[in-house]
Amino acid sequence: MKSYEELAQEYQEFVVKISKAGKDFCDAFNSLSPENLKVFKREMRKILPAGFTNLIKALQD
């Protein structure tokens, strides 16, 4: 079993990774051309409902 300090460090590393991934995503999103932004939005409207449903299920455990 991990100690409190190990768990805290693990979670902090997770937060750093998620923050970096969020910044990378925003940078990539902002670099899209208007045409590809439309494609991305169209694809996300198809993908996100199932993705959010799966995320909510995972958060309930």
C-alpha positions as CSV (number, residue, x, y, z in Angstrom):
1,M,0.0,0.0,0.0
2,K,1.3,3.5,-0.9
3,S,1.9,6.0,1.9
4,Y,0.0,9.3,2.0
5,E,3.1,11.1,0.7
6,E,3.4,8.7,-2.3
7,L,-0.3,9.1,-3.1
8,A,-0.1,12.9,-2.8
9,Q,2.9,12.9,-5.2
10,E,1.2,10.5,-7.6
11,Y,-1.8,12.8,-7.7
12,Q,0.3,15.9,-8.1
13,E,2.1,14.3,-11.1
14,F,-1.3,13.4,-12.6
15,V,-2.5,17.1,-12.2
16,V,0.7,18.3,-14.0
17,K,0.2,15.8,-16.8
18,I,-3.4,16.8,-17.3
19,S,-2.6,20.5,-17.2
20,K,0.1,20.0,-19.9
21,A,-2.3,17.9,-22.0
22,G,-4.9,20.6,-21.7
23,K,-2.4,23.3,-22.8
24,D,-1.2,21.1,-25.7
25,F,-4.8,20.5,-26.7
26,C,-5.7,24.2,-26.6
27,D,-2.5,25.1,-28.6
28,A,-3.4,22.5,-31.3
29,F,-7.0,23.6,-31.4
30,N,-6.0,27.2,-31.8
31,S,-3.7,26.3,-34.7
32,L,-6.5,24.8,-36.8
33,S,-7.5,26.4,-40.0
34,P,-11.2,27.6,-40.1
35,E,-11.9,24.7,-42.5
36,N,-10.4,22.0,-40.2
37,L,-12.0,23.7,-37.2
38,K,-15.4,23.0,-38.8
39,V,-14.4,19.3,-39.4
40,F,-13.2,19.0,-35.7
41,K,-16.4,20.5,-34.4
42,R,-18.5,18.1,-36.6
43,E,-16.5,15.1,-35.4
44,M,-16.7,16.1,-31.7
45,R,-20.5,16.4,-31.9
46,K,-20.5,12.7,-32.8
47,I,-17.8,11.5,-30.4
48,L,-18.3,13.5,-27.2
49,P,-21.8,12.2,-26.1
50,A,-20.4,8.7,-25.7
51,G,-17.2,10.0,-24.3
52,F,-18.9,12.0,-21.6
53,T,-21.2,9.1,-20.8
54,N,-18.2,6.8,-20.3
55,L,-16.4,9.5,-18.2
56,I,-19.5,9.8,-15.9
57,K,-19.6,6.1,-15.5
58,A,-15.9,5.9,-14.6
59,L,-16.3,8.7,-12.1
60,Q,-19.1,6.9,-10.3
61,D,-16.8,4.0,-9.2
